[in-house]
């Protein structure tokens, strides 16, 4: 499957915004001592960061 470079860039940018949002939510969880939600968010963060790395390798 081939993805247009423009769409890759857009998707990568969207993932960066998602990562920033998750990091903010993790800080809130740290302040409220919500460990369960923090663990879920950290798992999601790892997945998004992995996708960003994969997408950056796909760019020409």
PDBQT receptor file of N, H, CA, C and O in Angstrom, charges set to zero:
ATOM      1  N   UNK A   1       0.841  -1.180   0.000  1.00  0.00    +0.000 N 
ATOM      2  CA  UNK A   1       0.000   0.000   0.000  1.00  0.00    +0.000 C 
ATOM      3  C   UNK A   1       0.883   1.238   0.000  1.00  0.00    +0.000 C 
ATOM      4  O   UNK A   1       1.785   1.369   0.827  1.00  0.00    +0.000 OA
ATOM      5  N   UNK A   2       0.621   2.128  -0.916  1.00  0.00    +0.000 N 
ATOM      6  H   UNK A   2      -0.113   2.022  -1.587  1.00  0.00    +0.000 HD
ATOM      7  CA  UNK A   2       1.397   3.350  -1.019  1.00  0.00    +0.000 C 
ATOM      8  C   UNK A   2       0.549   4.524  -0.551  1.00  0.00    +0.000 C 
ATOM      9  O   UNK A   2      -0.605   4.679  -0.949  1.00  0.00    +0.000 OA
ATOM     10  N   UNK A   3       1.139   5.332   0.287  1.00  0.00    +0.000 N 
ATOM     11  H   UNK A   3       2.077   5.207   0.610  1.00  0.00    +0.000 HD
ATOM     12  CA  UNK A   3       0.431   6.485   0.830  1.00  0.00    +0.000 C 
ATOM     13  C   UNK A   3       1.106   7.746   0.308  1.00  0.00    +0.000 C 
ATOM     14  O   UNK A   3       2.332   7.855   0.310  1.00  0.00    +0.000 OA
ATOM     15  N   UNK A   4       0.304   8.682  -0.130  1.00  0.00    +0.000 N 
ATOM     16  H   UNK A   4      -0.692   8.595  -0.132  1.00  0.00    +0.000 HD
ATOM     17  CA  UNK A   4       0.803   9.956  -0.645  1.00  0.00    +0.000 C 
ATOM     18  C   UNK A   4       1.589  10.685   0.458  1.00  0.00    +0.000 C 
ATOM     19  O   UNK A   4       1.172  10.693   1.617  1.00  0.00    +0.000 OA
ATOM     20  N   UNK A   5       2.708  11.286   0.099  1.00  0.00    +0.000 N 
ATOM     21  H   UNK A   5       3.046  11.280  -0.842  1.00  0.00    +0.000 HD
ATOM     22  CA  UNK A   5       3.581  11.970   1.059  1.00  0.00    +0.000 C 
ATOM     23  C   UNK A   5       2.852  13.078   1.808  1.00  0.00    +0.000 C 
ATOM     24  O   UNK A   5       3.131  13.320   2.982  1.00  0.00    +0.000 OA
ATOM     25  N   UNK A   6       1.921  13.753   1.139  1.00  0.00    +0.000 N 
ATOM     26  H   UNK A   6       1.695  13.556   0.185  1.00  0.00    +0.000 HD
ATOM     27  CA  UNK A   6       1.169  14.823   1.788  1.00  0.00    +0.000 C 
ATOM     28  C   UNK A   6       0.308  14.275   2.929  1.00  0.00    +0.000 C 
ATOM     29  O   UNK A   6       0.203  14.895   3.987  1.00  0.00    +0.000 OA
ATOM     30  N   UNK A   7      -0.301  13.121   2.708  1.00  0.00    +0.000 N 
ATOM     31  H   UNK A   7      -0.216  12.617   1.848  1.00  0.00    +0.000 HD
ATOM     32  CA  UNK A   7      -1.131  12.510   3.735  1.00  0.00    +0.000 C 
ATOM     33  C   UNK A   7      -0.286  11.999   4.892  1.00  0.00    +0.000 C 
ATOM     34  O   UNK A   7      -0.715  12.043   6.045  1.00  0.00    +0.000 OA
ATOM     35  N   UNK A   8       0.903  11.518   4.591  1.00  0.00    +0.000 N 
ATOM     36  H   UNK A   8       1.251  11.482   3.654  1.00  0.00    +0.000 HD
ATOM     37  CA  UNK A   8       1.808  11.065   5.643  1.00  0.00    +0.000 C 
ATOM     38  C   UNK A   8       2.163  12.234   6.549  1.00  0.00    +0.000 C 
ATOM     39  O   UNK A   8       2.148  12.109   7.774  1.00  0.00    +0.000 OA
ATOM     40  N   UNK A   9       2.481  13.361   5.943  1.00  0.00    +0.000 N 
ATOM     41  H   UNK A   9       2.494  13.462   4.948  1.00  0.00    +0.000 HD
ATOM     42  CA  UNK A   9       2.836  14.564   6.703  1.00  0.00    +0.000 C 
ATOM     43  C   UNK A   9       1.661  15.013   7.578  1.00  0.00    +0.000 C 
ATOM     44  O   UNK A   9       1.853  15.354   8.745  1.00  0.00    +0.000 OA
ATOM     45  N   UNK A  10       0.453  15.013   7.020  1.00  0.00    +0.000 N 
ATOM     46  H   UNK A  10       0.297  14.736   6.072  1.00  0.00    +0.000 HD
ATOM     47  CA  UNK A  10      -0.741  15.399   7.779  1.00  0.00    +0.000 C 
ATOM     48  C   UNK A  10      -0.985  14.450   8.944  1.00  0.00    +0.000 C 
ATOM     49  O   UNK A  10      -1.292  14.885  10.054  1.00  0.00    +0.000 OA
ATOM     50  N   UNK A  11      -0.850  13.162   8.689  1.00  0.00    +0.000 N 
ATOM     51  H   UNK A  11      -0.601  12.809   7.787  1.00  0.00    +0.000 HD
ATOM     52  CA  UNK A  11      -1.053  12.173   9.740  1.00  0.00    +0.000 C 
ATOM     53  C   UNK A  11      -0.004  12.309  10.837  1.00  0.00    +0.000 C 
ATOM     54  O   UNK A  11      -0.314  12.205  12.023  1.00  0.00    +0.000 OA
ATOM     55  N   UNK A  12       1.223  12.540  10.432  1.00  0.00    +0.000 N 
ATOM     56  H   UNK A  12       1.475  12.625   9.468  1.00  0.00    +0.000 HD
ATOM     57  CA  UNK A  12       2.298  12.721  11.410  1.00  0.00    +0.000 C 
ATOM     58  C   UNK A  12       2.038  13.950  12.285  1.00  0.00    +0.000 C 
ATOM     59  O   UNK A  12       2.262  13.911  13.495  1.00  0.00    +0.000 OA
ATOM     60  N   UNK A  13       1.567  15.033  11.677  1.00  0.00    +0.000 N 
ATOM     61  H   UNK A  13       1.385  15.065  10.694  1.00  0.00    +0.000 HD
ATOM     62  CA  UNK A  13       1.260  16.241  12.428  1.00  0.00    +0.000 C 
ATOM     63  C   UNK A  13       0.111  15.986  13.417  1.00  0.00    +0.000 C 
ATOM     64  O   UNK A  13       0.160  16.440  14.561  1.00  0.00    +0.000 OA
ATOM     65  N   UNK A  14      -0.898  15.274  12.980  1.00  0.00    +0.000 N 
ATOM     66  H   UNK A  14      -0.938  14.906  12.051  1.00  0.00    +0.000 HD
ATOM     67  CA  UNK A  14      -2.024  14.949  13.855  1.00  0.00    +0.000 C 
ATOM     68  C   UNK A  14      -1.561  14.097  15.036  1.00  0.00    +0.000 C 
ATOM     69  O   UNK A  14      -2.011  14.298  16.164  1.00  0.00    +0.000 OA
ATOM     70  N   UNK A  15      -0.670  13.156  14.781  1.00  0.00    +0.000 N 
ATOM     71  H   UNK A  15      -0.303  12.993  13.865  1.00  0.00    +0.000 HD
ATOM     72  CA  UNK A  15      -0.144  12.330  15.863  1.00  0.00    +0.000 C 
ATOM     73  C   UNK A  15       0.669  13.152  16.855  1.00  0.00    +0.000 C 
ATOM     74  O   UNK A  15       0.628  12.894  18.058  1.00  0.00    +0.000 OA
ATOM     75  N   UNK A  16       1.410  14.147  16.355  1.00  0.00    +0.000 N 
ATOM     76  H   UNK A  16       1.443  14.357  15.378  1.00  0.00    +0.000 HD
ATOM     77  CA  UNK A  16       2.168  15.023  17.256  1.00  0.00    +0.000 C 
ATOM     78  C   UNK A  16       1.215  15.796  18.176  1.00  0.00    +0.000 C 
ATOM     79  O   UNK A  16       1.484  15.948  19.368  1.00  0.00    +0.000 OA
ATOM     80  N   UNK A  17       0.114  16.275  17.623  1.00  0.00    +0.000 N 
ATOM     81  H   UNK A  17      -0.104  16.151  16.655  1.00  0.00    +0.000 HD
ATOM     82  CA  UNK A  17      -0.874  16.965  18.455  1.00  0.00    +0.000 C 
ATOM     83  C   UNK A  17      -1.464  16.015  19.490  1.00  0.00    +0.000 C 
ATOM     84  O   UNK A  17      -1.668  16.402  20.641  1.00  0.00    +0.000 OA
ATOM     85  N   UNK A  18      -1.738  14.784  19.095  1.00  0.00    +0.000 N 
ATOM     86  H   UNK A  18      -1.573  14.469  18.160  1.00  0.00    +0.000 HD
ATOM     87  CA  UNK A  18      -2.279  13.792  20.016  1.00  0.00    +0.000 C 
ATOM     88  C   UNK A  18      -1.286  13.498  21.141  1.00  0.00    +0.000 C 
ATOM     89  O   UNK A  18      -1.675  13.365  22.301  1.00  0.00    +0.000 OA
ATOM     90  N   UNK A  19      -0.014  13.397  20.792  1.00  0.00    +0.000 N 
ATOM     91  H   UNK A  19       0.302  13.505  19.850  1.00  0.00    +0.000 HD
ATOM     92  CA  UNK A  19       1.027  13.139  21.795  1.00  0.00    +0.000 C 
ATOM     93  C   UNK A  19       1.075  14.286  22.806  1.00  0.00    +0.000 C 
ATOM     94  O   UNK A  19       1.164  14.046  24.010  1.00  0.00    +0.000 OA
ATOM     95  N   UNK A  20       1.017  15.521  22.328  1.00  0.00    +0.000 N 
ATOM     96  H   UNK A  20       0.945  15.716  21.350  1.00  0.00    +0.000 HD
ATOM     97  CA  UNK A  20       1.046  16.671  23.235  1.00  0.00    +0.000 C 
ATOM     98  C   UNK A  20      -0.168  16.654  24.174  1.00  0.00    +0.000 C 
ATOM     99  O   UNK A  20      -0.044  16.955  25.361  1.00  0.00    +0.000 OA
ATOM    100  N   UNK A  21      -1.314  16.308  23.644  1.00  0.00    +0.000 N 
ATOM    101  H   UNK A  21      -1.414  16.063  22.680  1.00  0.00    +0.000 HD
ATOM    102  CA  UNK A  21      -2.528  16.232  24.447  1.00  0.00    +0.000 C 
ATOM    103  C   UNK A  21      -2.417  15.144  25.513  1.00  0.00    +0.000 C 
ATOM    104  O   UNK A  21      -2.803  15.353  26.663  1.00  0.00    +0.000 OA
ATOM    105  N   UNK A  22      -1.896  14.001  25.134  1.00  0.00    +0.000 N 
ATOM    106  H   UNK A  22      -1.582  13.831  24.200  1.00  0.00    +0.000 HD
ATOM    107  CA  UNK A  22      -1.735  12.896  26.086  1.00  0.00    +0.000 C 
ATOM    108  C   UNK A  22      -0.756  13.277  27.187  1.00  0.00    +0.000 C 
ATOM    109  O   UNK A  22      -0.978  12.950  28.353  1.00  0.00    +0.000 OA
ATOM    110  N   UNK A  23       0.327  13.966  26.828  1.00  0.00    +0.000 N 
ATOM    111  H   UNK A  23       0.507  14.232  25.881  1.00  0.00    +0.000 HD
ATOM    112  CA  UNK A  23       1.299  14.391  27.840  1.00  0.00    +0.000 C 
ATOM    113  C   UNK A  23       0.657  15.333  28.857  1.00  0.00    +0.000 C 
ATOM    114  O   UNK A  23       0.947  15.256  30.050  1.00  0.00    +0.000 OA
ATOM    115  N   UNK A  24      -0.218  16.222  28.380  1.00  0.00    +0.000 N 
ATOM    116  H   UNK A  24      -0.454  16.285  27.411  1.00  0.00    +0.000 HD
ATOM    117  CA  UNK A  24      -0.932  17.121  29.296  1.00  0.00    +0.000 C 
ATOM    118  C   UNK A  24      -1.853  16.327  30.219  1.00  0.00    +0.000 C 
ATOM    119  O   UNK A  24      -1.938  16.612  31.414  1.00  0.00    +0.000 OA
ATOM    120  N   UNK A  25      -2.539  15.332  29.664  1.00  0.00    +0.000 N 
ATOM    121  H   UNK A  25      -2.469  15.101  28.694  1.00  0.00    +0.000 HD
ATOM    122  CA  UNK A  25      -3.433  14.506  30.467  1.00  0.00    +0.000 C 
ATOM    123  C   UNK A  25      -2.648  13.704  31.501  1.00  0.00    +0.000 C 
ATOM    124  O   UNK A  25      -3.120  13.511  32.622  1.00  0.00    +0.000 OA
ATOM    125  N   UNK A  26      -1.461  13.238  31.138  1.00  0.00    +0.000 N 
ATOM    126  H   UNK A  26      -1.078  13.395  30.228  1.00  0.00    +0.000 HD
ATOM    127  CA  UNK A  26      -0.621  12.497  32.083  1.00  0.00    +0.000 C 
ATOM    128  C   UNK A  26      -0.228  13.398  33.251  1.00  0.00    +0.000 C 
ATOM    129  O   UNK A  26      -0.221  12.950  34.398  1.00  0.00    +0.000 OA
ATOM    130  N   UNK A  27       0.097  14.657  32.978  1.00  0.00    +0.000 N 
ATOM    131  H   UNK A  27       0.092  15.021  32.047  1.00  0.00    +0.000 HD
ATOM    132  CA  UNK A  27       0.436  15.590  34.058  1.00  0.00    +0.000 C 
ATOM    133  C   UNK A  27      -0.744  15.774  35.004  1.00  0.00    +0.000 C 
ATOM    134  O   UNK A  27      -0.571  15.831  36.221  1.00  0.00    +0.000 OA
ATOM    135  N   UNK A  28      -1.942  15.865  34.436  1.00  0.00    +0.000 N 
ATOM    136  H   UNK A  28      -2.082  15.818  33.447  1.00  0.00    +0.000 HD
ATOM    137  CA  UNK A  28      -3.142  16.009  35.266  1.00  0.00    +0.000 C 
ATOM    138  C   UNK A  28      -3.325  14.768  36.140  1.00  0.00    +0.000 C 
ATOM    139  O   UNK A  28      -3.667  14.874  37.318  1.00  0.00    +0.000 OA
ATOM    140  N   UNK A  29      -3.095  13.596  35.555  1.00  0.00    +0.000 N 
ATOM    141  H   UNK A  29      -2.817  13.511  34.598  1.00  0.00    +0.000 HD
ATOM    142  CA  UNK A  29      -3.219  12.350  36.314  1.00  0.00    +0.000 C 
ATOM    143  C   UNK A  29      -2.198  12.285  37.442  1.00  0.00    +0.000 C 
ATOM    144  O   UNK A  29      -2.494  11.765  38.518  1.00  0.00    +0.000 OA
ATOM    145  N   UNK A  30      -1.003  12.807  37.205  1.00  0.00    +0.000 N 
ATOM    146  H   UNK A  30      -0.763  13.229  36.331  1.00  0.00    +0.000 HD
ATOM    147  CA  UNK A  30       0.017  12.838  38.250  1.00  0.00    +0.000 C 
ATOM    148  C   UNK A  30      -0.423  13.744  39.398  1.00  0.00    +0.000 C 
ATOM    149  O   UNK A  30      -0.188  13.434  40.565  1.00  0.00    +0.000 OA
ATOM    150  N   UNK A  31      -1.055  14.856  39.064  1.00  0.00    +0.000 N 
ATOM    151  H   UNK A  31      -1.245  15.108  38.115  1.00  0.00    +0.000 HD
ATOM    152  CA  UNK A  31      -1.520  15.794  40.085  1.00  0.00    +0.000 C 
ATOM    153  C   UNK A  31      -2.669  15.208  40.898  1.00  0.00    +0.000 C 
ATOM    154  O   UNK A  31      -2.785  15.476  42.094  1.00  0.00    +0.000 OA
ATOM    155  N   UNK A  32      -3.517  14.410  40.254  1.00  0.00    +0.000 N 
ATOM    156  H   UNK A  32      -3.423  14.192  39.283  1.00  0.00    +0.000 HD
ATOM    157  CA  UNK A  32      -4.676  13.836  40.949  1.00  0.00    +0.000 C 
ATOM    158  C   UNK A  32      -4.417  12.423  41.451  1.00  0.00    +0.000 C 
ATOM    159  O   UNK A  32      -5.307  11.802  42.032  1.00  0.00    +0.000 OA
ATOM    160  N   UNK A  33      -3.214  11.907  41.236  1.00  0.00    +0.000 N 
ATOM    161  H   UNK A  33      -2.491  12.412  40.764  1.00  0.00    +0.000 HD
ATOM    162  CA  UNK A  33      -2.815  10.560  41.678  1.00  0.00    +0.000 C 
ATOM    163  C   UNK A  33      -3.681   9.460  41.062  1.00  0.00    +0.000 C 
ATOM    164  O   UNK A  33      -3.972   8.461  41.720  1.00  0.00    +0.000 OA
ATOM    165  N   UNK A  34      -4.088   9.637  39.819  1.00  0.00    +0.000 N 
ATOM    166  H   UNK A  34      -3.851  10.448  39.285  1.00  0.00    +0.000 HD
ATOM    167  CA  UNK A  34      -4.878   8.634  39.105  1.00  0.00    +0.000 C 
ATOM    168  C   UNK A  34      -3.916   7.720  38.335  1.00  0.00    +0.000 C 
ATOM    169  O   UNK A  34      -3.642   7.941  37.155  1.00  0.00    +0.000 OA
ATOM    170  N   UNK A  35      -3.415   6.697  39.022  1.00  0.00    +0.000 N 
ATOM    171  H   UNK A  35      -3.638   6.517  39.980  1.00  0.00    +0.000 HD
ATOM    172  CA  UNK A  35      -2.390   5.830  38.441  1.00  0.00    +0.000 C 
ATOM    173  C   UNK A  35      -2.916   4.958  37.306  1.00  0.00    +0.000 C 
ATOM    174  O   UNK A  35      -2.205   4.717  36.331  1.00  0.00    +0.000 OA
ATOM    175  N   UNK A  36      -4.148   4.487  37.422  1.00  0.00    +0.000 N 
ATOM    176  H   UNK A  36      -4.726   4.683  38.214  1.00  0.00    +0.000 HD
ATOM    177  CA  UNK A  36      -4.711   3.621  36.396  1.00  0.00    +0.000 C 
ATOM    178  C   UNK A  36      -4.836   4.359  35.065  1.00  0.00    +0.000 C 
ATOM    179  O   UNK A  36      -4.415   3.852  34.025  1.00  0.00    +0.000 OA
ATOM    180  N   UNK A  37      -5.410   5.544  35.103  1.00  0.00    +0.000 N 
ATOM    181  H   UNK A  37      -5.752   5.956  35.947  1.00  0.00    +0.000 HD
ATOM    182  CA  UNK A  37      -5.563   6.340  33.882  1.00  0.00    +0.000 C 
ATOM    183  C   UNK A  37      -4.195   6.724  33.324  1.00  0.00    +0.000 C 
ATOM    184  O   UNK A  37      -4.000   6.746  32.109  1.00  0.00    +0.000 OA
ATOM    185  N   UNK A  38      -3.248   7.027  34.214  1.00  0.00    +0.000 N 
ATOM    186  H   UNK A  38      -3.406   7.009  35.201  1.00  0.00    +0.000 HD
ATOM    187  CA  UNK A  38      -1.900   7.391  33.777  1.00  0.00    +0.000 C 
ATOM    188  C   UNK A  38      -1.260   6.237  33.010  1.00  0.00    +0.000 C 
ATOM    189  O   UNK A  38      -0.619   6.459  31.983  1.00  0.00    +0.000 OA
ATOM    190  N   UNK A  39      -1.426   5.014  33.494  1.00  0.00    +0.000 N 
ATOM    191  H   UNK A  39      -1.947   4.833  34.328  1.00  0.00    +0.000 HD
ATOM    192  CA  UNK A  39      -0.866   3.845  32.818  1.00  0.00    +0.000 C 
ATOM    193  C   UNK A  39      -1.488   3.652  31.434  1.00  0.00    +0.000 C 
ATOM    194  O   UNK A  39      -0.788   3.328  30.475  1.00  0.00    +0.000 OA
ATOM    195  N   UNK A  40      -2.787   3.849  31.335  1.00  0.00    +0.000 N 
ATOM    196  H   UNK A  40      -3.356   4.112  32.114  1.00  0.00    +0.000 HD
ATOM    197  CA  UNK A  40      -3.474   3.733  30.048  1.00  0.00    +0.000 C 
ATOM    198  C   UNK A  40      -2.938   4.779  29.073  1.00  0.00    +0.000 C 
ATOM    199  O   UNK A  40      -2.657   4.472  27.915  1.00  0.00    +0.000 OA
ATOM    200  N   UNK A  41      -2.801   6.001  29.546  1.00  0.00    +0.000 N 
ATOM    201  H   UNK A  41      -3.029   6.250  30.487  1.00  0.00    +0.000 HD
ATOM    202  CA  UNK A  41      -2.314   7.088  28.697  1.00  0.00    +0.000 C 
ATOM    203  C   UNK A  41      -0.861   6.864  28.277  1.00  0.00    +0.000 C 
ATOM    204  O   UNK A  41      -0.490   7.161  27.141  1.00  0.00    +0.000 OA
ATOM    205  N   UNK A  42      -0.048   6.347  29.179  1.00  0.00    +0.000 N 
ATOM    206  H   UNK A  42      -0.350   6.105  30.101  1.00  0.00    +0.000 HD
ATOM    207  CA  UNK A  42       1.353   6.075  28.824  1.00  0.00    +0.000 C 
ATOM    208  C   UNK A  42       1.445   4.993  27.753  1.00  0.00    +0.000 C 
ATOM    209  O   UNK A  42       2.298   5.070  26.870  1.00  0.00    +0.000 OA
ATOM    210  N   UNK A  43       0.578   3.988  27.821  1.00  0.00    +0.000 N 
ATOM    211  H   UNK A  43      -0.116   3.925  28.538  1.00  0.00    +0.000 HD
ATOM    212  CA  UNK A  43       0.531   2.957  26.784  1.00  0.00    +0.000 C 
ATOM    213  C   UNK A  43       0.138   3.546  25.441  1.00  0.00    +0.000 C 
ATOM    214  O   UNK A  43       0.727   3.213  24.412  1.00  0.00    +0.000 OA
ATOM    215  N   UNK A  44      -0.842   4.405  25.452  1.00  0.00    +0.000 N 
ATOM    216  H   UNK A  44      -1.321   4.675  26.288  1.00  0.00    +0.000 HD
ATOM    217  CA  UNK A  44      -1.289   5.078  24.232  1.00  0.00    +0.000 C 
ATOM    218  C   UNK A  44      -0.180   5.970  23.674  1.00  0.00    +0.000 C 
ATOM    219  O   UNK A  44       0.029   6.034  22.462  1.00  0.00    +0.000 OA
ATOM    220  N   UNK A  45       0.523   6.653  24.568  1.00  0.00    +0.000 N 
ATOM    221  H   UNK A  45       0.353   6.601  25.552  1.00  0.00    +0.000 HD
ATOM    222  CA  UNK A  45       1.620   7.525  24.160  1.00  0.00    +0.000 C 
ATOM    223  C   UNK A  45       2.714   6.734  23.443  1.00  0.00    +0.000 C 
ATOM    224  O   UNK A  45       3.232   7.179  22.419  1.00  0.00    +0.000 OA
ATOM    225  N   UNK A  46       3.061   5.584  23.971  1.00  0.00    +0.000 N 
ATOM    226  H   UNK A  46       2.640   5.223  24.803  1.00  0.00    +0.000 HD
ATOM    227  CA  UNK A  46       4.085   4.740  23.338  1.00  0.00    +0.000 C 
ATOM    228  C   UNK A  46       3.655   4.317  21.938  1.00  0.00    +0.000 C 
ATOM    229  O   UNK A  46       4.467   4.311  21.012  1.00  0.00    +0.000 OA
ATOM    230  N   UNK A  47       2.391   3.966  21.783  1.00  0.00    +0.000 N 
ATOM    231  H   UNK A  47       1.731   3.971  22.535  1.00  0.00    +0.000 HD
ATOM    232  CA  UNK A  47       1.891   3.554  20.465  1.00  0.00    +0.000 C 
ATOM    233  C   UNK A  47       1.951   4.701  19.462  1.00  0.00    +0.000 C 
ATOM    234  O   UNK A  47       2.368   4.509  18.320  1.00  0.00    +0.000 OA
ATOM    235  N   UNK A  48       1.533   5.896  19.888  1.00  0.00    +0.000 N 
ATOM    236  H   UNK A  48       1.194   6.052  20.815  1.00  0.00    +0.000 HD
ATOM    237  CA  UNK A  48       1.561   7.049  18.995  1.00  0.00    +0.000 C 
ATOM    238  C   UNK A  48       2.985   7.418  18.620  1.00  0.00    +0.000 C 
ATOM    239  O   UNK A  48       3.257   7.733  17.461  1.00  0.00    +0.000 OA
ATOM    240  N   UNK A  49       3.901   7.384  19.586  1.00  0.00    +0.000 N 
ATOM    241  H   UNK A  49       3.680   7.128  20.527  1.00  0.00    +0.000 HD
ATOM    242  CA  UNK A  49       5.299   7.702  19.288  1.00  0.00    +0.000 C 
ATOM    243  C   UNK A  49       5.890   6.680  18.321  1.00  0.00    +0.000 C 
ATOM    244  O   UNK A  49       6.690   7.035  17.455  1.00  0.00    +0.000 OA
ATOM    245  N   UNK A  50       5.499   5.413  18.463  1.00  0.00    +0.000 N 
ATOM    246  H   UNK A  50       4.849   5.125  19.166  1.00  0.00    +0.000 HD
ATOM    247  CA  UNK A  50       5.943   4.372  17.540  1.00  0.00    +0.000 C 
ATOM    248  C   UNK A  50       5.438   4.665  16.125  1.00  0.00    +0.000 C 
ATOM    249  O   UNK A  50       6.187   4.538  15.157  1.00  0.00    +0.000 OA
ATOM    250  N   UNK A  51       4.171   5.056  16.009  1.00  0.00    +0.000 N 
ATOM    251  H   UNK A  51       3.562   5.159  16.796  1.00  0.00    +0.000 HD
ATOM    252  CA  UNK A  51       3.606   5.380  14.699  1.00  0.00    +0.000 C 
ATOM    253  C   UNK A  51       4.311   6.580  14.062  1.00  0.00    +0.000 C 
ATOM    254  O   UNK A  51       4.540   6.603  12.853  1.00  0.00    +0.000 OA
ATOM    255  N   UNK A  52       4.649   7.566  14.876  1.00  0.00    +0.000 N 
ATOM    256  H   UNK A  52       4.463   7.548  15.858  1.00  0.00    +0.000 HD
ATOM    257  CA  UNK A  52       5.354   8.740  14.352  1.00  0.00    +0.000 C 
ATOM    258  C   UNK A  52       6.705   8.319  13.778  1.00  0.00    +0.000 C 
ATOM    259  O   UNK A  52       7.095   8.789  12.709  1.00  0.00    +0.000 OA
ATOM    260  N   UNK A  53       7.418   7.445  14.473  1.00  0.00    +0.000 N 
ATOM    261  H   UNK A  53       7.102   7.063  15.341  1.00  0.00    +0.000 HD
ATOM    262  CA  UNK A  53       8.717   6.977  13.979  1.00  0.00    +0.000 C 
ATOM    263  C   UNK A  53       8.551   6.232  12.663  1.00  0.00    +0.000 C 
ATOM    264  O   UNK A  53       9.334   6.428  11.733  1.00  0.00    +0.000 OA
ATOM    265  N   UNK A  54       7.530   5.375  12.579  1.00  0.00    +0.000 N 
ATOM    266  H   UNK A  54       6.894   5.216  13.334  1.00  0.00    +0.000 HD
ATOM    267  CA  UNK A  54       7.293   4.618  11.344  1.00  0.00    +0.000 C 
ATOM    268  C   UNK A  54       6.958   5.556  10.178  1.00  0.00    +0.000 C 
ATOM    269  O   UNK A  54       7.453   5.378   9.065  1.00  0.00    +0.000 OA
ATOM    270  N   UNK A  55       6.116   6.551  10.447  1.00  0.00    +0.000 N 
ATOM    271  H   UNK A  55       5.713   6.697  11.350  1.00  0.00    +0.000 HD
ATOM    272  CA  UNK A  55       5.729   7.492   9.389  1.00  0.00    +0.000 C 
ATOM    273  C   UNK A  55       6.906   8.330   8.925  1.00  0.00    +0.000 C 
ATOM    274  O   UNK A  55       7.032   8.620   7.736  1.00  0.00    +0.000 OA
ATOM    275  N   UNK A  56       7.771   8.723   9.855  1.00  0.00    +0.000 N 
ATOM    276  H   UNK A  56       7.668   8.488  10.821  1.00  0.00    +0.000 HD
ATOM    277  CA  UNK A  56       8.920   9.539   9.461  1.00  0.00    +0.000 C 
ATOM    278  C   UNK A  56       9.877   8.745   8.560  1.00  0.00    +0.000 C 
ATOM    279  O   UNK A  56      10.571   9.330   7.728  1.00  0.00    +0.000 OA
ATOM    280  N   UNK A  57       9.914   7.432   8.721  1.00  0.00    +0.000 N 
ATOM    281  H   UNK A  57       9.350   6.957   9.396  1.00  0.00    +0.000 HD
ATOM    282  CA  UNK A  57      10.756   6.597   7.864  1.00  0.00    +0.000 C 
ATOM    283  C   UNK A  57      10.144   6.436   6.473  1.00  0.00    +0.000 C 
ATOM    284  O   UNK A  57      10.863   6.169   5.510  1.00  0.00    +0.000 OA
ATOM    285  N   UNK A  58       8.825   6.595   6.359  1.00  0.00    +0.000 N 
ATOM    286  H   UNK A  58       8.241   6.811   7.141  1.00  0.00    +0.000 HD
ATOM    287  CA  UNK A  58       8.138   6.428   5.086  1.00  0.00    +0.000 C 
ATOM    288  C   UNK A  58       8.295   7.641   4.168  1.00  0.00    +0.000 C 
ATOM    289  O   UNK A  58       8.091   7.541   2.958  1.00  0.00    +0.000 OA
ATOM    290  N   UNK A  59       8.656   8.777   4.745  1.00  0.00    +0.000 N 
ATOM    291  H   UNK A  59       8.822   8.858   5.728  1.00  0.00    +0.000 HD
ATOM    292  CA  UNK A  59       8.732  10.001   3.932  1.00  0.00    +0.000 C 
ATOM    293  C   UNK A  59       9.935   9.938   2.993  1.00  0.00    +0.000 C 
ATOM    294  O   UNK A  59      11.001   9.449   3.367  1.00  0.00    +0.000 OA
ATOM    295  N   UNK A  60       9.752  10.437   1.771  1.00  0.00    +0.000 N 
ATOM    296  H   UNK A  60       8.886  10.834   1.467  1.00  0.00    +0.000 HD
ATOM    297  CA  UNK A  60      10.843  10.413   0.785  1.00  0.00    +0.000 C 
ATOM    298  C   UNK A  60      11.979  11.355   1.137  1.00  0.00    +0.000 C 
ATOM    299  O   UNK A  60      12.961  11.439   0.400  1.00  0.00    +0.000 OA
TER     300      UNK A  60
